[in-house]
Each structure stands twice: as C-alpha cells, then as structure tokens.
Amino acid sequence: MKALFEDVLRSRMPATLMLLIVLVLAGCGGQTAAPATSEPAKPTAAPTATEQMAEPTATVEPTAGPAPTAVGGDLTLDSRDVGLDQLKSYRVTWKADWETTKDGKTEQANWDWLLESTADPVGSLTVWKGADASGSAPGSWEHWEDGSNAGYVSIDADGQKTCSSLWNARYFSPAKRNVSSIPGLFFLPRMLGSLSGAKYAGTETVNGIQSNRYTYDEKAANRADLGKVAGEIWVAADGGYVVKDTVSWEGGAIPFGTETPTGESGHGSWTWELTDPNGAVTIPPLASCDSATDGLPIISGGYQKTVTGDVMVYQAYHGEKVAPFYQKEMVAGGWKQSGEPTSKDGVTTVAFTQDGQKASVTVTSKGQISDVKIEVTKEQ
C-alpha cells in the first residue's frame, strides 16, 4: 500500500518534496514513523454498498521518550519532543538555514516550520515553507489532522499544487497526538538528534517559562555528521519539555543525519522553540480535497484510504469480491461498464464511463488483502 501511495504521489508531485516524503516513509536516517503493528479486524459480513469505512481496531498509544535526566549537572535527552504528550496544547516553530559548497559552488537552503497541537479536541496543524539547496523554487505545504483518523495535505512545490486526503492511513499511525503521525511524516523532532552530556549553565525564563539552560558541542549532540557544533538548549523546570534549542555547525553539509557527500562542506544553524504550553491554541477546521473520485463507493471494511487528485487508493479484504462489488455499485450509481474485466498475475481491472469520464478500478490481490486503485480521467 505504501508503494502504491508513493506511486500516486510521484505522478503528481515535484521531486523537491517527493524525496522528503519517501525518505521519511522509508525511515529517514533510521527514524521511522510509528505504525500500528496489527491488522484491522477481519469483516464478519460480506461487503455491502456502504461508503462508510470500518475503523481499524488497531490502536497505538502515545509513547513518550525518556524524560530528560541531569546527572552531575549534565543533560541527557533522547528527543526534543520529550514531555509534549503531557501538555494540553502547544505551538512549536523550527527554523533552519544552511549552505553547502562543492567544487567552488555554494547553494543555500532554508526551512521554516510551524506545528500547533491540541489534545481536546485532538488536532494538529503543520505548516512548512522553504527552499532546498537543489535550486528548486521555494515551496510550501500545510497539513491538518483531527481525532477521527483523518488528515489533509496541501502541497505547493516547484510551481505545482498537490492535494491529498487521508483516512485510516495506518502507516502514519492512528490519530494519536504526539505520536509519529502526519506532522511527523515530514518532521520528527528526533531528526535533530539526541543529547548526552550537555552542560548545565544556570536557569532563565524563556518564552515565559522558567527553564534550565545547557550548552553542548558535537560530542554531546551525537552528530559527527554536522562537523563542529555549538548549541544551547533550555528545558522547562516544571514539565521537562524542551522550550528552546539553538545550534550552529560548521563542516557538515545538511542537518538531518545523512552523511556529508564526498567533496562537500557546509555550515548552518537552527532554532527550535515551544510557546503557549497549555495555552490558547486553536486548530482550524479539517479541510478536504476536491476530487473526481468523490462519492464513489468503497467496499465495506476498506481502510487506509488516500485521495490524491483524481486517484483514490485503499486496502480491502477478500480481493476476489472487490471487482464484482464495483461492477454492481458503479452501474447502480449511473456508470456504464466498458468491456469485460481483465485479470492477469493477480491484477484485475474494470473500466467504466459516465458523462465523458472514465473510471478505472484496479485490484491487486495479495492473499486476503488487496490494494484498490480508482482513477478518474476524461475520455479521450
């Protein structure tokens, strides 16, 4: 299913953000989103014409990383998101910029992130703006997520806009706040690395929060890939969450744990800040995408649904029943079947037409679980 989703995105998304998405889905730098480990409950009744998808029964409870510990005045920190699951709401910004030089040519890149999160009601908004070092035009994306396992991503990159709606997307994990769900699809705080042996440097009030201040270098940051590092981090005295983190580096080319390519060097900095803990953070209503697939039926028990442009993909049990389901329900919805279904090597395709449009339903069977792809195009 992940590969199918990636294929859909590749056909509609510029490489600037597609690479980032695929890297994170595959476990960027060894870091992976937290997927559910069990399959949804197997439907007990035969598929019906309902468009209401069954919710998977798998759940993933938030897993907080180890709390910051100070031993002999030193700080050990697994990830910058430690303690956030204890807050009712918060706002995080993360700004980074860096330069890379190779063969005498210097390129610049910058990222500007905003993450807003609330526990009641469960919701999050993530906004990214920036440009990478490849010379691509500046881009942006926004993502909403709510507590019903639904999400929406709007991407503007290289002059192209892409919209994706997601439901029950279990490789993003169920909608549990502060787990590696969709905000974490693009940025996980642990991408910034861990700390061990950061030196205590006193107390300060930062962003209105009484905090303990620490300083660190590349050894404490566990980030040899960044070269020489100078950083400061403030941790809330009450709650143990990171309030602010500033770092600069010299020698490494990029800030995400990937080895610096041979012959490249660079420098850069980032500032990570948290504000409004348990404050007035309001997530806007969940948006949606306009798609030619809107209103098309989904077999009962369908899950992990994604809509990108005019393509819908999801998974279903009992793949042999999917094609007959669409032969019946599409015709009932006013579509006309075009020819007979074709089937080869576990892939079945059924085509339909209506009002100058063509709908192609492709079912790829893998045992009892099948990938379903529905694409609507204009008739030639």
C-alpha positions as CSV (number, residue, x, y, z in Angstrom):
1,M,0.0,0.0,0.0
2,K,2.8,2.4,0.8
3,A,4.4,1.8,-2.6
4,L,1.1,2.4,-4.3
5,F,0.6,5.7,-2.4
6,E,4.1,6.7,-3.3
7,D,3.4,5.9,-7.0
8,V,0.3,8.1,-6.9
9,L,2.3,11.0,-5.4
10,R,5.2,10.7,-7.8
11,S,2.8,11.1,-10.7
12,R,1.6,14.5,-9.3
13,M,4.3,15.9,-7.1
14,P,7.6,17.5,-7.9
15,A,10.8,15.8,-6.7
16,T,11.5,18.6,-4.2
17,L,9.0,17.2,-1.6
18,M,8.5,13.7,-3.0
19,L,12.1,12.8,-2.0
20,L,11.4,14.0,1.6
21,I,8.2,12.1,1.8
22,V,9.6,8.8,0.6
23,L,12.7,9.2,2.8
24,V,10.5,9.6,5.9
25,L,8.1,6.9,4.9
26,A,11.1,4.6,4.5
27,G,12.6,5.7,7.8
28,C,14.6,8.8,7.2
29,G,18.1,8.5,8.8
30,G,16.9,5.3,10.5
31,Q,14.0,7.1,12.1
32,T,10.6,5.6,11.3
33,A,7.0,6.7,11.9
34,A,5.2,4.6,14.5
35,P,2.9,2.2,12.5
36,A,0.2,0.1,14.0
37,T,1.6,-3.5,14.3
38,S,-1.7,-5.4,13.9
39,E,-4.2,-5.6,11.0
40,P,-7.7,-4.3,11.3
41,A,-10.3,-6.7,12.4
42,K,-11.5,-9.0,9.6
43,P,-15.0,-8.2,8.5
44,T,-17.5,-10.8,9.5
45,A,-20.2,-9.9,6.9
46,A,-19.9,-9.8,3.2
47,P,-19.1,-6.4,1.6
48,T,-22.1,-4.2,1.0
49,A,-22.6,-1.0,-0.9
50,T,-21.9,1.2,2.0
51,E,-19.5,4.1,1.6
52,Q,-18.8,4.2,5.3
53,M,-15.4,2.7,6.0
54,A,-14.8,0.5,9.0
55,E,-12.3,1.8,11.5
56,P,-9.3,-0.4,12.2
57,T,-9.3,-1.9,15.7
58,A,-5.5,-1.4,16.0
59,T,-4.5,1.4,18.3
60,V,-1.2,3.0,19.1
61,E,-0.9,4.7,22.4
62,P,1.5,7.7,22.6
63,T,5.0,6.6,23.5
64,A,6.9,9.4,25.3
65,G,10.6,9.2,25.0
66,P,12.8,9.0,28.1
67,A,12.4,12.1,30.2
68,P,15.4,14.5,30.3
69,T,17.8,13.5,33.1
70,A,20.5,15.6,34.7
71,V,23.4,13.6,36.2
72,G,26.1,15.6,37.9
73,G,24.6,18.7,36.2
74,D,24.7,17.1,32.7
75,L,21.7,16.7,30.5
76,T,20.7,13.5,28.6
77,L,17.9,14.0,26.2
78,D,16.5,11.4,23.7
79,S,14.5,13.8,21.6
80,R,13.2,17.4,21.5
81,D,9.6,16.1,21.7
82,V,10.0,14.6,25.2
83,G,7.2,15.7,27.5
84,L,4.9,17.2,24.9
85,D,2.4,14.4,25.4
86,Q,1.8,15.8,28.9
87,L,0.7,19.2,27.5
88,K,-2.9,20.0,26.6
89,S,-1.8,22.3,23.8
90,Y,1.4,23.9,22.4
91,R,2.9,25.7,19.4
92,V,6.4,24.7,18.0
93,T,8.4,26.6,15.5
94,W,11.6,25.3,13.9
95,K,13.7,27.5,11.6
96,A,16.8,26.2,9.9
97,D,19.1,27.5,7.2
98,W,22.4,26.1,5.8
99,E,24.8,26.4,2.9
100,T,26.7,23.7,1.0
101,T,29.8,24.1,-1.1
102,K,31.1,21.7,-3.7
103,D,33.6,22.4,-6.5
104,G,33.6,26.0,-5.6
105,K,29.8,26.4,-6.0
106,T,27.7,27.4,-3.0
107,E,24.0,26.7,-2.6
108,Q,21.7,27.9,0.1
109,A,18.6,26.3,1.7
110,N,16.1,27.2,4.4
111,W,13.1,25.7,6.2
112,D,10.5,27.3,8.3
113,W,8.2,25.0,10.3
114,L,5.1,25.6,12.5
115,L,3.4,22.9,14.4
116,E,0.3,23.6,16.5
117,S,-1.3,20.8,18.6
118,T,-4.2,20.3,20.9
119,A,-5.4,17.4,23.0
120,D,-9.1,18.4,23.4
121,P,-10.3,18.3,20.7
122,V,-7.4,16.2,19.2
123,G,-6.0,18.1,16.3
124,S,-2.8,19.5,14.7
125,L,-1.8,21.9,12.0
126,T,1.7,21.8,10.4
127,V,2.9,24.4,8.0
128,W,6.2,24.4,6.1
129,K,7.8,27.0,3.9
130,G,11.2,26.9,2.4
131,A,13.6,26.2,-0.4
132,D,16.2,23.4,-0.8
133,A,19.7,23.5,-2.0
134,S,19.0,22.0,-5.3
135,G,18.0,25.3,-6.8
136,S,14.3,24.5,-6.9
137,A,11.7,27.2,-6.5
138,P,10.5,27.9,-2.9
139,G,7.7,25.7,-1.8
140,S,5.2,25.2,1.0
141,W,2.8,22.6,2.4
142,E,0.1,22.6,5.1
143,H,-1.3,19.6,6.9
144,W,-4.3,19.2,9.1
145,E,-5.2,16.2,11.3
146,D,-8.1,15.5,13.6
147,G,-9.0,12.8,16.1
148,S,-11.1,10.8,13.6
149,N,-8.1,9.3,11.9
150,A,-8.4,11.8,9.0
151,G,-5.9,14.1,7.5
152,Y,-5.3,16.6,4.7
153,V,-2.1,17.7,3.0
154,S,-1.9,20.6,0.6
155,I,1.5,21.0,-1.2
156,D,2.8,23.8,-3.4
157,A,6.2,22.9,-4.8
158,D,8.1,23.9,-8.0
159,G,5.0,25.8,-9.1
160,Q,2.7,22.8,-8.8
161,K,0.0,22.2,-6.3
162,T,-1.0,18.8,-4.9
163,C,-3.8,17.9,-2.6
164,S,-4.2,14.6,-0.7
165,S,-6.9,13.5,1.8
166,L,-6.1,10.6,4.1
167,W,-8.3,8.3,6.2
168,N,-7.2,5.3,8.4
169,A,-3.6,5.8,7.0
170,R,-2.1,3.4,9.5
171,Y,1.5,3.8,8.3
172,F,1.1,7.3,9.6
173,S,-0.3,5.7,12.8
174,P,-3.8,6.2,14.2
175,A,-4.7,9.8,15.1
176,K,-2.9,9.8,18.5
177,R,-1.4,13.1,19.5
178,N,2.4,13.3,19.8
179,V,3.0,10.0,18.1
180,S,4.8,9.9,14.7
181,S,1.6,10.7,12.8
182,I,1.3,13.1,9.9
183,P,3.1,16.1,11.5
184,G,5.9,13.6,12.0
185,L,5.6,12.4,8.4
186,F,7.7,15.4,7.3
187,F,9.5,16.3,10.5
188,L,10.3,14.3,13.6
189,P,12.0,16.2,16.4
190,R,14.3,13.3,16.8
191,M,15.7,14.2,13.4
192,L,17.6,16.8,15.3
193,G,19.4,14.1,17.2
194,S,19.8,13.2,20.9
195,L,21.9,14.8,23.6
196,S,24.2,13.3,26.2
197,G,26.4,15.3,28.5
198,A,25.1,18.8,27.8
199,K,26.5,21.1,30.5
200,Y,24.2,22.9,32.9
201,A,24.6,26.7,32.6
202,G,22.0,28.1,35.0
203,T,18.3,29.0,35.0
204,E,16.5,31.5,32.8
205,T,12.9,32.5,31.9
206,V,12.5,31.7,28.2
207,N,9.2,32.3,26.3
208,G,7.6,33.0,29.7
209,I,8.7,29.6,31.0
210,Q,11.2,29.0,33.9
211,S,13.9,26.8,32.3
212,N,17.2,25.2,32.9
213,R,19.9,26.1,30.3
214,Y,22.5,23.8,29.0
215,T,25.3,24.1,26.4
216,Y,26.6,21.3,24.1
217,D,29.0,20.5,21.3
218,E,29.2,17.8,18.6
219,K,30.2,15.1,21.1
220,A,27.2,15.8,23.3
221,A,24.9,16.2,20.3
222,N,25.9,12.8,18.9
223,R,26.1,14.5,15.5
224,A,29.5,13.9,13.9
225,D,27.9,14.5,10.5
226,L,27.4,18.2,11.4
227,G,31.1,18.7,12.0
228,K,31.8,21.3,14.7
229,V,28.7,22.1,16.8
230,A,27.9,24.8,19.3
231,G,24.4,24.6,20.9
232,E,22.3,25.8,23.7
233,I,19.1,24.2,25.0
234,W,16.5,25.2,27.5
235,V,14.4,22.6,29.3
236,A,11.3,23.6,31.3
237,A,12.0,23.3,35.0
238,D,8.4,22.1,35.5
239,G,7.4,19.5,32.9
240,G,10.8,18.6,31.4
241,Y,9.9,19.6,27.9
242,V,12.3,21.5,25.6
243,V,11.4,25.2,25.4
244,K,14.2,26.3,23.1
245,D,17.1,24.9,21.2
246,T,19.6,26.8,19.1
247,V,22.6,25.3,17.3
248,S,25.1,26.2,14.7
249,W,27.5,23.9,12.9
250,E,30.5,24.1,10.6
251,G,31.7,21.4,8.3
252,G,28.6,19.3,7.7
253,A,26.5,19.7,4.6
254,I,23.0,19.0,5.8
255,P,21.3,18.9,9.2
256,F,19.4,15.6,9.1
257,G,21.9,12.9,10.0
258,T,22.8,11.9,6.4
259,E,26.5,11.5,5.6
260,T,28.0,14.6,4.0
261,P,28.6,13.8,0.3
262,T,32.3,13.4,-0.7
263,G,33.8,16.8,-1.6
264,E,31.0,18.8,0.0
265,S,31.2,21.1,3.1
266,G,28.8,23.5,4.7
267,H,27.6,25.4,7.7
268,G,24.2,26.2,9.1
269,S,22.0,26.8,12.1
270,W,18.6,26.1,13.5
271,T,16.3,27.4,16.2
272,W,13.6,25.2,17.8
273,E,11.1,26.9,20.1
274,L,8.0,26.0,22.0
275,T,5.4,28.5,23.1
276,D,1.9,28.6,24.6
277,P,2.1,25.4,26.6
278,N,-1.4,24.6,27.7
279,G,-2.3,28.0,26.1
280,A,-4.9,29.3,23.6
281,V,-4.1,27.2,20.6
282,T,-7.0,26.6,18.2
283,I,-6.7,24.2,15.2
284,P,-8.8,25.3,12.1
285,P,-11.5,23.0,10.7
286,L,-10.2,20.0,8.8
287,A,-10.1,20.8,5.1
288,S,-10.6,18.3,2.2
289,C,-9.7,17.9,-1.4
290,D,-11.9,18.2,-4.4
291,S,-11.6,15.0,-6.4
292,A,-13.4,13.3,-9.3
293,T,-13.5,10.3,-7.1
294,D,-15.8,12.0,-4.5
295,G,-18.9,9.9,-3.9
296,L,-17.5,6.7,-5.4
297,P,-18.3,3.6,-3.4
298,I,-15.9,1.9,-1.1
299,I,-16.3,-1.8,-0.2
300,S,-17.2,-2.4,3.5
301,G,-14.1,-2.8,5.6
302,G,-12.0,-0.6,3.3
303,Y,-9.2,1.2,5.1
304,Q,-6.0,3.1,4.7
305,K,-7.7,5.4,2.1
306,T,-5.8,8.1,0.3
307,V,-7.1,10.5,-2.3
308,T,-4.6,12.5,-4.4
309,G,-6.0,14.5,-7.2
310,D,-8.4,12.2,-9.1
311,V,-6.9,9.0,-7.8
312,M,-8.2,7.0,-4.8
313,V,-6.3,4.1,-3.2
314,Y,-7.2,2.0,-0.3
315,Q,-6.9,-1.6,1.0
316,A,-9.6,-4.2,1.4
317,Y,-10.1,-7.8,2.5
318,H,-11.3,-10.5,0.1
319,G,-9.9,-9.1,-3.1
320,E,-11.9,-11.5,-5.3
321,K,-15.1,-9.7,-4.2
322,V,-13.9,-6.2,-5.0
323,A,-14.3,-6.3,-8.8
324,P,-17.9,-7.7,-8.6
325,F,-18.7,-5.1,-6.0
326,Y,-17.7,-2.3,-8.3
327,Q,-19.5,-3.9,-11.3
328,K,-22.7,-3.7,-9.3
329,E,-22.3,-0.5,-7.4
330,M,-20.8,1.7,-10.2
331,V,-23.6,0.7,-12.5
332,A,-26.1,1.5,-9.7
333,G,-24.5,4.9,-9.5
334,G,-25.1,5.7,-13.1
335,W,-21.8,4.5,-14.6
336,K,-21.6,2.1,-17.6
337,Q,-19.2,-0.8,-17.6
338,S,-16.8,-0.6,-20.5
339,G,-15.9,-4.1,-21.7
340,E,-15.2,-7.1,-19.6
341,P,-12.8,-7.1,-16.6
342,T,-9.2,-8.1,-17.4
343,S,-7.2,-10.2,-15.0
344,K,-3.5,-11.2,-15.1
345,D,-1.0,-12.2,-12.4
346,G,-3.3,-11.2,-9.6
347,V,-4.2,-7.8,-11.0
348,T,-7.8,-7.2,-12.1
349,T,-9.0,-4.1,-13.9
350,V,-12.6,-3.0,-14.6
351,A,-13.4,0.2,-16.6
352,F,-16.5,2.4,-16.5
353,T,-17.7,5.5,-18.3
354,Q,-20.1,8.3,-17.5
355,D,-20.6,11.8,-18.8
356,G,-17.3,12.0,-20.7
357,Q,-15.3,10.5,-17.8
358,K,-13.6,7.2,-17.5
359,A,-13.1,5.4,-14.2
360,S,-10.6,2.6,-14.0
361,V,-10.7,0.2,-11.0
362,T,-7.6,-1.8,-10.4
363,V,-7.4,-4.5,-7.8
364,T,-4.0,-6.0,-6.9
365,S,-4.5,-9.1,-4.8
366,K,-2.1,-10.2,-2.1
367,G,-3.7,-13.1,-0.3
368,Q,-6.8,-11.9,1.5
369,I,-5.7,-8.3,1.5
370,S,-5.8,-6.3,-1.8
371,D,-4.7,-2.9,-2.9
372,V,-7.5,-1.0,-4.7
373,K,-6.8,1.9,-7.0
374,I,-9.6,4.0,-8.7
375,E,-8.5,6.7,-11.2
376,V,-11.0,9.0,-12.9
377,T,-9.9,10.7,-16.2
378,K,-11.6,12.4,-19.1
379,E,-12.4,10.1,-22.0
380,Q,-10.1,10.6,-25.0
